[in-house]
């Protein structure tokens, strides 16, 4: 299901990847796929819309945020009012 590129991205962007339980490692690998799809030539997100309770790259969503930012993909975190207003304007 997931490819080596997903594992490589997960390891690169998580500060303690090797210390995680296997089940959590799989979630971090899944976050890589959320950003690049099956592989980076198949699909890459144009932008990311998310919400974190502290407005930072925390939790599992934080893993996706770190990957996206490293790849130059814009991230709009709805925790931040300016991001929320921009997304609302686009939707309207």
C-alpha positions as CSV (number, residue, x, y, z in Angstrom):
1,X,0.0,0.0,0.0
2,X,2.7,2.5,1.0
3,X,6.0,2.9,-0.7
4,X,9.5,3.5,0.5
5,X,9.2,7.2,-0.3
6,X,6.4,7.5,2.3
7,X,8.6,5.8,4.9
8,X,11.6,8.0,4.0
9,X,9.5,11.2,4.3
10,X,8.1,10.0,7.6
11,X,11.5,9.4,9.0
12,X,12.9,12.6,7.7
13,X,10.1,14.8,9.2
14,X,9.4,13.2,12.5
15,X,11.9,14.1,15.3
16,X,11.7,10.7,17.1
17,X,10.4,8.4,14.4
18,X,12.5,5.4,15.5
19,X,11.1,5.7,19.1
20,X,7.5,5.4,18.0
21,X,5.3,2.3,18.3
22,X,4.7,0.5,15.1
23,X,1.0,1.6,15.0
24,X,2.1,5.3,15.3
25,X,4.8,4.9,12.7
26,X,2.1,3.7,10.3
27,X,0.1,6.8,10.9
28,X,3.1,9.0,10.3
29,X,3.8,7.1,7.0
30,X,0.1,7.6,6.1
31,X,0.6,11.4,6.6
32,X,3.3,11.3,3.9
33,X,0.8,9.7,1.5
34,X,-1.7,12.5,2.3
35,X,0.7,15.0,0.9
36,X,2.2,13.2,-2.1
37,X,-0.3,10.5,-2.9
38,X,0.9,7.0,-4.0
39,X,4.2,8.5,-5.0
40,X,5.5,12.0,-5.8
41,X,5.2,11.6,-9.5
42,X,1.6,10.4,-9.2
43,X,0.2,13.3,-7.2
44,X,1.4,16.1,-4.9
45,X,-0.9,18.4,-3.0
46,X,-1.2,22.0,-4.3
47,X,-1.9,23.2,-0.8
48,X,-2.9,22.0,2.7
49,X,-5.9,23.2,4.7
50,X,-5.8,22.0,8.3
51,X,-6.5,22.9,11.9
52,X,-4.3,22.3,14.9
53,X,-5.4,23.2,18.4
54,X,-2.2,25.3,19.0
55,X,-1.8,26.6,15.5
56,X,1.6,24.9,15.2
57,X,2.9,21.7,13.5
58,X,1.8,19.5,16.3
59,X,0.4,16.0,16.4
60,X,-0.2,13.8,13.4
61,X,-1.4,16.9,11.4
62,X,2.0,18.5,12.3
63,X,3.8,15.7,10.5
64,X,1.8,16.5,7.3
65,X,2.5,20.2,7.8
66,X,6.2,19.6,8.2
67,X,6.3,17.5,5.0
68,X,4.3,20.1,3.0
69,X,6.3,23.0,4.2
70,X,9.6,21.2,3.3
71,X,8.2,20.6,-0.2
72,X,7.2,24.2,-0.6
73,X,3.5,23.4,-0.4
74,X,1.4,26.2,1.1
75,X,-0.2,25.4,4.4
76,X,-3.3,27.1,5.7
77,X,-4.0,26.4,9.3
78,X,-7.5,27.5,10.2
79,X,-6.4,28.1,13.8
80,X,-4.9,31.4,12.4
81,X,-7.4,34.0,11.7
82,X,-5.6,35.3,8.5
83,X,-5.6,31.8,7.1
84,X,-9.2,31.2,8.0
85,X,-10.2,34.5,6.3
86,X,-8.3,33.7,3.2
87,X,-9.9,30.2,2.9
88,X,-13.4,31.7,3.6
89,X,-12.8,34.3,0.8
90,X,-11.7,31.6,-1.7
91,X,-14.8,29.4,-0.8
92,X,-17.2,32.4,-1.1
